[in-house]
Structure formats: C-alpha cells, structure tokens
Amino acid sequence: MNTKKLLDTALNGLDYVGFQLDQYGITGKVNRHNLAAFLMAEQHHLEGQWDSLQVRIDRRRASLEALINTVESRTGALLTPLRKFRKAA
C-alpha cells in the first residue's frame, strides 16, 4: 500500500470520527483541517526547541574550547621555563 493511499485512508477515518462525534453533539472540532493546523503548530514548536538545543550545545562547545585554549596557553607559559632549564643542564 503506498503512502498516499494510506494517508487518505487515515484522513477519511479521522473525518468519519469527527462526523460521528459531531452527530452526538460532542465536538465539531475534530477534522483533518484542525489536525493539520495542530501538527503544523507542533512542528514549529519542535523546530524552535531543536534550535534552542543547538544554541545551547554551541555555547557549551565554545566555552569548552575557550577553557582548553586557556589551559593550553597557561601550560605553555609554565613549561617554557622548564624547557629552557632542561636545555641549559
């Protein structure tokens, strides 16, 4: 069964459920249009969450790289006199 046929079957089922609920007076808000709007809103919400997570990861990575650079530069400053002392000996 191809994807389009499966999607059409699912949407027709959703429309049928919405129609039956509407017949019982429960709700008139279950239909493919409202479901599509909900899914699009959730998609944008998840994209925003993903972007936020990426920014946090990038910020942590930059902080870690700065820390590594600081440690390397201080280590180099400490080891330079030891290297000179070793060459002199």
Secondary structure, 3 states (H helix, E strand, C coil): CCHHHHHHHHHHHHHHHHHHHHHCCCCCCCCHHHHHHHHHHHHHHHHHHHHHHHHHHHHHHHHHHHHHHHHHHHHHHHHHHHHHHHHHC
